[in-house]
Amino acid sequence: MTMTKRFAIFGSIGLIALVGVVVLGVVVIVPAITKAPGPGDQFAYPIGWQLSRQPDAENTATARITLNEDGTAEFAGTSMGRVERSPDGRSCVSEPEEAVSGAGSWEMDQDGALRVRSDVGEAVFLPGQGRFSGRDWSELSGPFCDGTSADFSPTAATR
């Protein structure tokens, strides 16, 4: 076998290996970088939060939300309504029904917000800001279109 044929064979093998590495990188790395991280990236399912108690609030009823890995959700005492866009472009809940309890579904939307849906309506939750960067799902804020919000902390089982 001549030297030229050896270079051609090894060059072809090297090119095939390089193409394989590039394809693997695109298939594995790009989706990992571009997908909106959800609570399942930080905690194990089922994941639960409860309404954070406000020091000046008279009502001590506790709202709670639990997310299951299969996309189902359970909630109690949670405000749900119609999700709209606020003037600054964020998702928020308008005309909320108070103290909705039951089961429904959940998903991450294209903005990286958590949406919980039921027969009564839906709620949207935003993660807290991480210490250095990114999102921190240990704290949730449920924004309402009137400018108020409901803040949630993880349940003992989630921590």
C-alpha positions as CSV (number, residue, x, y, z in Angstrom):
1,M,0.0,0.0,0.0
2,T,1.4,3.3,-1.0
3,M,1.8,6.2,1.4
4,T,-0.8,8.3,-0.5
5,K,-3.5,5.5,0.0
6,R,-2.7,5.3,3.7
7,F,-3.2,9.1,4.1
8,A,-6.4,8.9,2.1
9,I,-7.8,6.0,4.3
10,F,-6.7,7.6,7.6
11,G,-7.9,11.0,6.4
12,S,-11.3,9.6,5.6
13,I,-11.6,7.9,9.0
14,G,-10.6,11.1,10.7
15,L,-13.1,13.1,8.7
16,I,-15.9,10.6,9.6
17,A,-14.9,10.8,13.3
18,L,-14.9,14.6,13.2
19,V,-18.4,14.7,11.6
20,G,-19.6,12.3,14.2
21,V,-18.3,14.5,17.1
22,V,-19.9,17.6,15.5
23,V,-23.3,15.8,15.1
24,L,-23.2,14.5,18.6
25,G,-22.4,17.9,19.9
26,V,-25.3,19.5,18.0
27,V,-27.8,16.7,19.1
28,V,-26.8,16.6,22.8
29,I,-25.3,20.0,23.7
30,V,-27.5,22.5,21.9
31,P,-30.8,21.3,23.4
32,A,-29.3,21.2,26.8
33,I,-28.1,24.8,26.5
34,T,-31.3,26.2,24.8
35,K,-34.1,24.6,26.8
36,A,-35.6,26.6,29.6
37,P,-34.6,25.0,32.9
38,G,-37.6,23.9,34.9
39,P,-38.0,22.8,38.5
40,G,-37.2,19.2,37.7
41,D,-33.6,20.3,36.9
42,Q,-33.3,21.4,40.6
43,F,-35.5,19.1,42.6
44,A,-36.8,15.5,42.4
45,Y,-40.5,14.9,41.8
46,P,-43.0,15.3,43.3
47,I,-42.1,19.0,43.8
48,G,-44.2,21.1,46.2
49,W,-44.5,24.7,47.3
50,Q,-46.7,26.4,49.8
51,L,-47.7,30.0,50.2
52,S,-45.1,31.9,52.1
53,R,-46.6,33.4,55.3
54,Q,-46.7,37.2,55.3
55,P,-46.0,38.7,58.7
56,D,-48.9,41.2,58.5
57,A,-51.4,38.9,56.9
58,E,-54.4,37.9,59.0
59,N,-55.3,34.8,56.8
60,T,-53.2,31.9,57.8
61,A,-54.7,29.5,55.2
62,T,-51.9,27.9,53.2
63,A,-52.1,27.5,49.5
64,R,-50.0,24.7,48.0
65,I,-49.0,23.4,44.7
66,T,-47.5,19.9,43.9
67,L,-46.0,19.0,40.5
68,N,-45.7,15.4,39.4
69,E,-43.2,14.2,36.8
70,D,-46.0,13.0,34.4
71,G,-47.2,16.6,33.9
72,T,-50.1,16.4,36.5
73,A,-50.5,18.9,39.3
74,E,-52.4,19.1,42.6
75,F,-53.2,22.3,44.3
76,A,-55.2,23.7,47.2
77,G,-56.2,27.2,48.1
78,T,-54.5,28.6,44.9
79,S,-55.7,31.6,43.0
80,M,-56.3,30.9,39.3
81,G,-57.8,32.9,36.5
82,R,-57.0,34.0,33.0
83,V,-53.3,34.4,32.1
84,E,-52.6,37.7,30.2
85,R,-49.6,39.9,29.4
86,S,-48.9,42.9,31.7
87,P,-47.8,46.2,30.1
88,D,-44.2,45.2,30.6
89,G,-44.7,42.0,28.7
90,R,-44.7,39.5,31.6
91,S,-47.4,36.8,32.1
92,C,-49.8,37.5,34.9
93,V,-53.2,36.2,36.2
94,S,-56.2,38.5,35.8
95,E,-59.6,38.1,37.5
96,P,-58.4,35.3,39.9
97,E,-60.7,32.9,41.6
98,E,-59.6,32.6,45.2
99,A,-58.8,29.3,46.9
100,V,-59.1,26.9,44.0
101,S,-58.4,23.3,45.0
102,G,-58.2,20.2,42.8
103,A,-56.0,18.6,40.1
104,G,-54.8,19.8,36.7
105,S,-51.7,19.9,34.6
106,W,-48.5,21.9,34.4
107,E,-46.0,22.9,31.8
108,M,-43.1,25.3,31.1
109,D,-44.0,28.0,28.7
110,Q,-41.7,29.6,26.1
111,D,-40.7,32.4,28.5
112,G,-39.5,29.9,31.1
113,A,-42.6,30.4,33.4
114,L,-44.4,27.6,35.1
115,R,-48.1,27.3,34.1
116,V,-50.6,25.3,36.1
117,R,-54.0,24.7,34.5
118,S,-57.3,23.5,35.9
119,D,-60.9,23.5,34.8
120,V,-61.4,26.9,36.6
121,G,-58.5,28.7,35.0
122,E,-54.7,28.8,35.2
123,A,-51.9,30.3,37.2
124,V,-48.4,31.3,36.2
125,F,-45.4,31.2,38.5
126,L,-42.0,32.7,38.0
127,P,-38.8,31.3,39.6
128,G,-36.6,33.4,41.9
129,Q,-33.3,34.8,40.7
130,G,-30.4,32.6,41.3
131,R,-27.5,33.8,43.6
132,F,-25.0,34.1,40.7
133,S,-27.1,33.7,37.6
134,G,-30.0,31.7,36.2
135,R,-33.2,30.7,37.9
136,D,-33.9,29.4,41.4
137,W,-37.0,27.2,41.7
138,S,-36.8,27.2,45.5
139,E,-38.9,30.4,45.5
140,L,-41.9,31.1,43.3
141,S,-43.8,34.2,42.6
142,G,-47.3,34.1,41.2
143,P,-47.9,37.5,39.6
144,F,-51.3,39.1,39.3
145,C,-52.1,41.7,36.7
146,D,-53.0,44.2,39.4
147,G,-49.3,44.4,40.4
148,T,-49.6,42.1,43.5
149,S,-48.2,38.6,43.7
150,A,-48.3,35.5,45.8
151,D,-45.0,34.1,47.0
152,F,-44.4,30.4,47.5
153,S,-41.6,28.5,49.3
154,P,-40.7,24.8,49.0
155,T,-42.5,22.3,51.2
156,A,-40.4,20.3,53.6
157,A,-40.5,17.2,51.3
158,T,-39.0,19.3,48.4
159,R,-36.1,20.8,50.3
